[in-house]
Amino acid sequence: MKKKISIVVPIFNVDKYLDQCVLSILNQEYKNIEVILVDDGSTDKSGLKCDQYKITDPRVKVIHQMNQGHGPACNVGIKESTGEYLYFCDGDDYLFPHTIKRLVETAEKNKVKVAICTAYAFDDLTKEVIIDPTYSLIRTPRQNENDTLSRKTIIREANKLSARPWDKILDAEWLKKEEIFFPEISMSYDDVPFHWLVLARVPKVALIREQLYAYRLNRIGASCYQIKQSEFLFVRMLTFKILKKSCPELIDGFIRLFVSDMAWLEIAEKGLESETKEKWIEFLHTSVEKNQLSNKTKKIISNYLYTQTLKFKVKNRIKIVMKAVLNR
């Protein structure tokens, strides 16, 4: 018998998009699934729709809770899951009919705990479909015939993988045994520490260079619609502390990705609050202690920041951060 797949959907006020999301899951070619809809205190009709799906399809399980945020909602789904594999889908996105089938086939064929796919993004405001390397989300070259990454390669190429939870299918028993959960915080970007914890523990991953997920950009009301300086910084500082304790060899790649994150440039362009700026510089200074950043990474960061200085014309602001990162 085919293994059961638990698909966890954290939901908060996505009534407009929920039908497209849930129907795309229920209509999967891979039928042995359980769908865990976690209504995280929605104030629109999302919760009612969840209950209706539970009535019409026995594979659907519904959990209603007070609003706690995306991460805690996902954690409830993890704990309630009974499948051999876990998959996450946001309530305003959707899957293709063959998504779960391809993910399971790849994980089983390569005997891995985690398989990672690519995605395409579409802008909710302009309706433009974006298919390019920025949104395909796997930027590491093909490694071998099966396109798998060894532990050594994961560490080397970590900064080229997406920090999203919805591009991965995960071995549920392994995830629970390793006690990998989202941080219990109610703020944006909580998927970042979860992703890096997965990379810190997984022995091997398989890549699927197919766009198996449809990701909605610029949805008004979404938690990441507007960048929140304090949350952006806090979550990355939290992730740094986690890696420093659990997998220091990943710090190099994490800092490289952190500094080159386009969201960071938007913050830099708008300017940082003085208190936030001080915390950030202190954090970056900490990251270069005891040679935690390699010379290669420092060179890449230096070249990148120089390029973006010209592009965004924020020379003075970037110079402050560059000095902190490169310790010069």
Contacts in CASP RR format, 6 or more apart in sequence:
PFRMAT RR
TARGET T0000
AUTHOR 0000-0000-0000
METHOD contacts of the structure
MODEL  1
MKKKISIVVPIFNVDKYLDQCVLSILNQEYKNIEVILVDDGSTDKSGLKC
DQYKITDPRVKVIHQMNQGHGPACNVGIKESTGEYLYFCDGDDYLFPHTI
KRLVETAEKNKVKVAICTAYAFDDLTKEVIIDPTYSLIRTPRQNENDTLS
RKTIIREANKLSARPWDKILDAEWLKKEEIFFPEISMSYDDVPFHWLVLA
RVPKVALIREQLYAYRLNRIGASCYQIKQSEFLFVRMLTFKILKKSCPEL
IDGFIRLFVSDMAWLEIAEKGLESETKEKWIEFLHTSVEKNQLSNKTKKI
ISNYLYTQTLKFKVKNRIKIVMKAVLNR
1 32 0 8 1.000
2 30 0 8 1.000
2 31 0 8 1.000
2 32 0 8 1.000
2 104 0 8 1.000
3 32 0 8 1.000
3 83 0 8 1.000
3 84 0 8 1.000
3 85 0 8 1.000
3 104 0 8 1.000
3 108 0 8 1.000
4 32 0 8 1.000
4 33 0 8 1.000
4 34 0 8 1.000
4 82 0 8 1.000
4 83 0 8 1.000
4 84 0 8 1.000
4 85 0 8 1.000
5 30 0 8 1.000
5 32 0 8 1.000
5 33 0 8 1.000
5 34 0 8 1.000
5 83 0 8 1.000
5 84 0 8 1.000
5 85 0 8 1.000
5 86 0 8 1.000
5 87 0 8 1.000
5 100 0 8 1.000
5 104 0 8 1.000
5 169 0 8 1.000
6 33 0 8 1.000
6 34 0 8 1.000
6 36 0 8 1.000
6 77 0 8 1.000
6 81 0 8 1.000
6 82 0 8 1.000
6 83 0 8 1.000
6 85 0 8 1.000
6 86 0 8 1.000
6 87 0 8 1.000
6 172 0 8 1.000
7 25 0 8 1.000
7 33 0 8 1.000
7 34 0 8 1.000
7 35 0 8 1.000
7 36 0 8 1.000
7 87 0 8 1.000
7 88 0 8 1.000
7 89 0 8 1.000
7 100 0 8 1.000
8 36 0 8 1.000
8 38 0 8 1.000
8 74 0 8 1.000
8 77 0 8 1.000
8 78 0 8 1.000
8 81 0 8 1.000
8 86 0 8 1.000
8 87 0 8 1.000
8 88 0 8 1.000
8 89 0 8 1.000
9 21 0 8 1.000
9 22 0 8 1.000
9 25 0 8 1.000
9 35 0 8 1.000
9 36 0 8 1.000
9 37 0 8 1.000
9 38 0 8 1.000
9 88 0 8 1.000
9 89 0 8 1.000
9 90 0 8 1.000
9 91 0 8 1.000
10 38 0 8 1.000
10 40 0 8 1.000
10 69 0 8 1.000
10 70 0 8 1.000
10 71 0 8 1.000
10 73 0 8 1.000
10 74 0 8 1.000
10 88 0 8 1.000
10 90 0 8 1.000
10 91 0 8 1.000
11 18 0 8 1.000
11 37 0 8 1.000
11 38 0 8 1.000
11 39 0 8 1.000
11 40 0 8 1.000
11 42 0 8 1.000
11 46 0 8 1.000
11 47 0 8 1.000
11 50 0 8 1.000
11 73 0 8 1.000
11 91 0 8 1.000
12 39 0 8 1.000
12 40 0 8 1.000
12 41 0 8 1.000
12 42 0 8 1.000
12 46 0 8 1.000
12 67 0 8 1.000
12 69 0 8 1.000
12 70 0 8 1.000
12 73 0 8 1.000
13 42 0 8 1.000
13 43 0 8 1.000
13 44 0 8 1.000
13 46 0 8 1.000
13 221 0 8 1.000
14 21 0 8 1.000
14 42 0 8 1.000
14 44 0 8 1.000
14 46 0 8 1.000
14 91 0 8 1.000
14 92 0 8 1.000
15 42 0 8 1.000
15 44 0 8 1.000
15 45 0 8 1.000
15 46 0 8 1.000
15 49 0 8 1.000
16 92 0 8 1.000
17 91 0 8 1.000
17 92 0 8 1.000
17 93 0 8 1.000
17 216 0 8 1.000
17 219 0 8 1.000
18 46 0 8 1.000
18 49 0 8 1.000
18 50 0 8 1.000
18 91 0 8 1.000
18 92 0 8 1.000
19 49 0 8 1.000
20 94 0 8 1.000
21 89 0 8 1.000
21 90 0 8 1.000
21 91 0 8 1.000
21 92 0 8 1.000
21 93 0 8 1.000
21 94 0 8 1.000
22 35 0 8 1.000
22 37 0 8 1.000
22 49 0 8 1.000
22 53 0 8 1.000
22 60 0 8 1.000
22 91 0 8 1.000
24 94 0 8 1.000
24 95 0 8 1.000
24 96 0 8 1.000
24 97 0 8 1.000
25 33 0 8 1.000
25 35 0 8 1.000
25 89 0 8 1.000
25 95 0 8 1.000
26 35 0 8 1.000
26 53 0 8 1.000
26 57 0 8 1.000
26 59 0 8 1.000
26 60 0 8 1.000
27 97 0 8 1.000
28 95 0 8 1.000
28 97 0 8 1.000
28 98 0 8 1.000
28 99 0 8 1.000
28 100 0 8 1.000
28 101 0 8 1.000
29 97 0 8 1.000
29 98 0 8 1.000
29 100 0 8 1.000
29 101 0 8 1.000
30 100 0 8 1.000
30 101 0 8 1.000
30 104 0 8 1.000
33 59 0 8 1.000
33 100 0 8 1.000
34 59 0 8 1.000
34 60 0 8 1.000
34 61 0 8 1.000
34 81 0 8 1.000
34 82 0 8 1.000
34 83 0 8 1.000
35 53 0 8 1.000
35 57 0 8 1.000
35 59 0 8 1.000
35 60 0 8 1.000
35 61 0 8 1.000
36 61 0 8 1.000
36 63 0 8 1.000
36 77 0 8 1.000
36 80 0 8 1.000
36 81 0 8 1.000
37 50 0 8 1.000
37 53 0 8 1.000
37 54 0 8 1.000
37 60 0 8 1.000
37 61 0 8 1.000
37 62 0 8 1.000
37 63 0 8 1.000
38 63 0 8 1.000
38 65 0 8 1.000
38 73 0 8 1.000
38 74 0 8 1.000
38 76 0 8 1.000
38 77 0 8 1.000
39 46 0 8 1.000
39 47 0 8 1.000
39 50 0 8 1.000
39 62 0 8 1.000
39 63 0 8 1.000
39 64 0 8 1.000
39 65 0 8 1.000
40 65 0 8 1.000
40 67 0 8 1.000
40 68 0 8 1.000
40 69 0 8 1.000
40 70 0 8 1.000
40 72 0 8 1.000
40 73 0 8 1.000
41 47 0 8 1.000
41 64 0 8 1.000
41 65 0 8 1.000
41 66 0 8 1.000
41 67 0 8 1.000
47 62 0 8 1.000
47 64 0 8 1.000
50 60 0 8 1.000
50 62 0 8 1.000
50 64 0 8 1.000
51 62 0 8 1.000
53 60 0 8 1.000
53 62 0 8 1.000
54 60 0 8 1.000
54 61 0 8 1.000
54 62 0 8 1.000
61 80 0 8 1.000
63 76 0 8 1.000
63 77 0 8 1.000
63 80 0 8 1.000
65 73 0 8 1.000
65 76 0 8 1.000
67 186 0 8 1.000
68 184 0 8 1.000
68 186 0 8 1.000
69 186 0 8 1.000
69 187 0 8 1.000
69 190 0 8 1.000
69 223 0 8 1.000
70 182 0 8 1.000
70 188 0 8 1.000
70 190 0 8 1.000
70 191 0 8 1.000
70 223 0 8 1.000
71 182 0 8 1.000
71 183 0 8 1.000
71 184 0 8 1.000
71 185 0 8 1.000
71 190 0 8 1.000
71 191 0 8 1.000
71 194 0 8 1.000
72 182 0 8 1.000
72 184 0 8 1.000
72 186 0 8 1.000
74 88 0 8 1.000
74 165 0 8 1.000
74 182 0 8 1.000
74 194 0 8 1.000
75 181 0 8 1.000
75 182 0 8 1.000
75 184 0 8 1.000
78 86 0 8 1.000
78 172 0 8 1.000
78 175 0 8 1.000
78 176 0 8 1.000
78 181 0 8 1.000
81 172 0 8 1.000
83 172 0 8 1.000
84 171 0 8 1.000
84 172 0 8 1.000
84 173 0 8 1.000
85 103 0 8 1.000
85 104 0 8 1.000
85 107 0 8 1.000
85 169 0 8 1.000
85 170 0 8 1.000
85 171 0 8 1.000
85 172 0 8 1.000
86 169 0 8 1.000
86 170 0 8 1.000
86 171 0 8 1.000
86 172 0 8 1.000
86 175 0 8 1.000
87 100 0 8 1.000
87 103 0 8 1.000
87 166 0 8 1.000
87 168 0 8 1.000
87 169 0 8 1.000
87 170 0 8 1.000
88 165 0 8 1.000
88 166 0 8 1.000
88 168 0 8 1.000
89 95 0 8 1.000
89 166 0 8 1.000
89 213 0 8 1.000
90 166 0 8 1.000
90 215 0 8 1.000
90 216 0 8 1.000
92 216 0 8 1.000
92 219 0 8 1.000
92 222 0 8 1.000
93 166 0 8 1.000
93 213 0 8 1.000
93 214 0 8 1.000
93 215 0 8 1.000
93 216 0 8 1.000
94 214 0 8 1.000
95 212 0 8 1.000
95 213 0 8 1.000
95 214 0 8 1.000
96 212 0 8 1.000
96 213 0 8 1.000
96 214 0 8 1.000
98 212 0 8 1.000
99 117 0 8 1.000
99 212 0 8 1.000
99 213 0 8 1.000
100 169 0 8 1.000
102 117 0 8 1.000
102 208 0 8 1.000
102 210 0 8 1.000
102 212 0 8 1.000
103 115 0 8 1.000
103 117 0 8 1.000
103 169 0 8 1.000
103 208 0 8 1.000
103 212 0 8 1.000
104 169 0 8 1.000
106 112 0 8 1.000
106 115 0 8 1.000
106 206 0 8 1.000
106 208 0 8 1.000
107 113 0 8 1.000
107 114 0 8 1.000
107 115 0 8 1.000
107 169 0 8 1.000
107 171 0 8 1.000
107 206 0 8 1.000
109 146 0 8 1.000
109 206 0 8 1.000
110 146 0 8 1.000
110 148 0 8 1.000
110 204 0 8 1.000
110 206 0 8 1.000
112 148 0 8 1.000
112 171 0 8 1.000
112 202 0 8 1.000
112 204 0 8 1.000
112 205 0 8 1.000
112 206 0 8 1.000
113 170 0 8 1.000
113 171 0 8 1.000
113 174 0 8 1.000
113 175 0 8 1.000
113 202 0 8 1.000
113 203 0 8 1.000
113 204 0 8 1.000
113 205 0 8 1.000
114 168 0 8 1.000
114 169 0 8 1.000
114 170 0 8 1.000
114 171 0 8 1.000
114 198 0 8 1.000
114 202 0 8 1.000
114 205 0 8 1.000
114 206 0 8 1.000
115 168 0 8 1.000
115 169 0 8 1.000
115 205 0 8 1.000
115 206 0 8 1.000
115 207 0 8 1.000
115 208 0 8 1.000
116 138 0 8 1.000
116 161 0 8 1.000
116 162 0 8 1.000
116 167 0 8 1.000
116 168 0 8 1.000
116 205 0 8 1.000
116 206 0 8 1.000
116 207 0 8 1.000
116 208 0 8 1.000
117 167 0 8 1.000
117 168 0 8 1.000
117 207 0 8 1.000
117 208 0 8 1.000
117 210 0 8 1.000
117 211 0 8 1.000
117 212 0 8 1.000
117 213 0 8 1.000
118 136 0 8 1.000
118 137 0 8 1.000
118 138 0 8 1.000
118 167 0 8 1.000
118 208 0 8 1.000
118 209 0 8 1.000
118 210 0 8 1.000
118 211 0 8 1.000
118 212 0 8 1.000
118 213 0 8 1.000
119 135 0 8 1.000
119 136 0 8 1.000
119 137 0 8 1.000
119 162 0 8 1.000
119 164 0 8 1.000
119 166 0 8 1.000
119 167 0 8 1.000
119 211 0 8 1.000
119 212 0 8 1.000
119 213 0 8 1.000
119 214 0 8 1.000
119 215 0 8 1.000
120 129 0 8 1.000
120 130 0 8 1.000
120 131 0 8 1.000
120 135 0 8 1.000
120 136 0 8 1.000
120 211 0 8 1.000
120 213 0 8 1.000
120 214 0 8 1.000
120 215 0 8 1.000
121 129 0 8 1.000
121 130 0 8 1.000
121 135 0 8 1.000
121 214 0 8 1.000
121 215 0 8 1.000
121 216 0 8 1.000
121 217 0 8 1.000
122 128 0 8 1.000
122 129 0 8 1.000
122 130 0 8 1.000
122 214 0 8 1.000
122 215 0 8 1.000
122 216 0 8 1.000
122 217 0 8 1.000
123 130 0 8 1.000
123 217 0 8 1.000
123 218 0 8 1.000
124 216 0 8 1.000
124 217 0 8 1.000
124 218 0 8 1.000
124 219 0 8 1.000
124 220 0 8 1.000
125 218 0 8 1.000
125 220 0 8 1.000
126 218 0 8 1.000
130 217 0 8 1.000
131 211 0 8 1.000
133 139 0 8 1.000
135 215 0 8 1.000
136 209 0 8 1.000
136 211 0 8 1.000
137 161 0 8 1.000
137 162 0 8 1.000
137 164 0 8 1.000
137 167 0 8 1.000
138 160 0 8 1.000
138 161 0 8 1.000
138 162 0 8 1.000
138 207 0 8 1.000
138 209 0 8 1.000
139 160 0 8 1.000
139 161 0 8 1.000
140 149 0 8 1.000
140 153 0 8 1.000
140 157 0 8 1.000
140 160 0 8 1.000
140 161 0 8 1.000
140 207 0 8 1.000
142 207 0 8 1.000
142 209 0 8 1.000
143 149 0 8 1.000
143 150 0 8 1.000
143 153 0 8 1.000
146 206 0 8 1.000
147 206 0 8 1.000
147 207 0 8 1.000
147 208 0 8 1.000
147 209 0 8 1.000
148 204 0 8 1.000
148 205 0 8 1.000
148 206 0 8 1.000
148 207 0 8 1.000
149 157 0 8 1.000
149 204 0 8 1.000
149 205 0 8 1.000
149 206 0 8 1.000
149 207 0 8 1.000
150 204 0 8 1.000
151 203 0 8 1.000
151 204 0 8 1.000
154 199 0 8 1.000
154 202 0 8 1.000
154 204 0 8 1.000
154 205 0 8 1.000
155 249 0 8 1.000
155 250 0 8 1.000
158 196 0 8 1.000
158 199 0 8 1.000
158 250 0 8 1.000
158 253 0 8 1.000
158 254 0 8 1.000
158 257 0 8 1.000
159 253 0 8 1.000
159 254 0 8 1.000
159 256 0 8 1.000
159 257 0 8 1.000
159 260 0 8 1.000
161 195 0 8 1.000
161 199 0 8 1.000
162 195 0 8 1.000
163 191 0 8 1.000
163 192 0 8 1.000
163 195 0 8 1.000
163 196 0 8 1.000
163 257 0 8 1.000
164 191 0 8 1.000
164 195 0 8 1.000
164 215 0 8 1.000
165 182 0 8 1.000
165 191 0 8 1.000
165 194 0 8 1.000
165 195 0 8 1.000
166 213 0 8 1.000
166 215 0 8 1.000
167 212 0 8 1.000
167 213 0 8 1.000
168 198 0 8 1.000
170 198 0 8 1.000
175 198 0 8 1.000
178 201 0 8 1.000
180 194 0 8 1.000
180 197 0 8 1.000
180 198 0 8 1.000
180 201 0 8 1.000
181 194 0 8 1.000
182 190 0 8 1.000
182 191 0 8 1.000
182 193 0 8 1.000
182 194 0 8 1.000
183 190 0 8 1.000
183 193 0 8 1.000
183 194 0 8 1.000
183 235 0 8 1.000
183 238 0 8 1.000
185 235 0 8 1.000
185 238 0 8 1.000
187 223 0 8 1.000
187 228 0 8 1.000
187 231 0 8 1.000
187 234 0 8 1.000
187 235 0 8 1.000
188 223 0 8 1.000
188 224 0 8 1.000
188 228 0 8 1.000
188 231 0 8 1.000
188 232 0 8 1.000
188 235 0 8 1.000
189 224 0 8 1.000
189 231 0 8 1.000
189 232 0 8 1.000
189 235 0 8 1.000
189 236 0 8 1.000
190 235 0 8 1.000
192 235 0 8 1.000
192 236 0 8 1.000
192 239 0 8 1.000
193 235 0 8 1.000
193 238 0 8 1.000
193 239 0 8 1.000
193 242 0 8 1.000
196 239 0 8 1.000
196 242 0 8 1.000
196 243 0 8 1.000
196 250 0 8 1.000
196 254 0 8 1.000
197 242 0 8 1.000
197 246 0 8 1.000
199 247 0 8 1.000
199 250 0 8 1.000
200 242 0 8 1.000
200 243 0 8 1.000
200 246 0 8 1.000
200 247 0 8 1.000
200 250 0 8 1.000
201 246 0 8 1.000
201 247 0 8 1.000
216 222 0 8 1.000
218 225 0 8 1.000
219 225 0 8 1.000
227 263 0 8 1.000
227 266 0 8 1.000
227 267 0 8 1.000
229 267 0 8 1.000
229 272 0 8 1.000
229 273 0 8 1.000
229 276 0 8 1.000
230 276 0 8 1.000
232 263 0 8 1.000
232 264 0 8 1.000
232 267 0 8 1.000
233 276 0 8 1.000
233 279 0 8 1.000
233 280 0 8 1.000
233 283 0 8 1.000
236 258 0 8 1.000
236 283 0 8 1.000
237 279 0 8 1.000
237 283 0 8 1.000
239 254 0 8 1.000
240 251 0 8 1.000
240 254 0 8 1.000
240 255 0 8 1.000
240 283 0 8 1.000
240 286 0 8 1.000
240 287 0 8 1.000
243 250 0 8 1.000
243 251 0 8 1.000
243 254 0 8 1.000
244 251 0 8 1.000
248 292 0 8 1.000
251 287 0 8 1.000
251 292 0 8 1.000
251 293 0 8 1.000
252 292 0 8 1.000
252 293 0 8 1.000
252 294 0 8 1.000
252 297 0 8 1.000
253 297 0 8 1.000
255 284 0 8 1.000
255 287 0 8 1.000
255 292 0 8 1.000
255 293 0 8 1.000
255 297 0 8 1.000
255 301 0 8 1.000
255 325 0 8 1.000
256 293 0 8 1.000
256 297 0 8 1.000
256 300 0 8 1.000
256 301 0 8 1.000
258 264 0 8 1.000
259 284 0 8 1.000
259 301 0 8 1.000
259 304 0 8 1.000
259 305 0 8 1.000
259 321 0 8 1.000
259 325 0 8 1.000
260 300 0 8 1.000
260 301 0 8 1.000
260 304 0 8 1.000
265 308 0 8 1.000
265 312 0 8 1.000
268 312 0 8 1.000
268 314 0 8 1.000
268 317 0 8 1.000
268 318 0 8 1.000
268 321 0 8 1.000
269 312 0 8 1.000
269 314 0 8 1.000
269 317 0 8 1.000
271 314 0 8 1.000
271 317 0 8 1.000
272 280 0 8 1.000
272 317 0 8 1.000
277 320 0 8 1.000
280 321 0 8 1.000
280 324 0 8 1.000
281 320 0 8 1.000
281 321 0 8 1.000
281 324 0 8 1.000
284 321 0 8 1.000
284 324 0 8 1.000
284 325 0 8 1.000
285 324 0 8 1.000
285 327 0 8 1.000
287 293 0 8 1.000
287 325 0 8 1.000
288 325 0 8 1.000
288 326 0 8 1.000
288 327 0 8 1.000
293 301 0 8 1.000
293 325 0 8 1.000
298 325 0 8 1.000
298 326 0 8 1.000
301 322 0 8 1.000
301 325 0 8 1.000
301 326 0 8 1.000
302 322 0 8 1.000
302 326 0 8 1.000
305 318 0 8 1.000
305 321 0 8 1.000
305 322 0 8 1.000
305 325 0 8 1.000
308 314 0 8 1.000
308 318 0 8 1.000
309 315 0 8 1.000
309 318 0 8 1.000
309 319 0 8 1.000
312 318 0 8 1.000
END
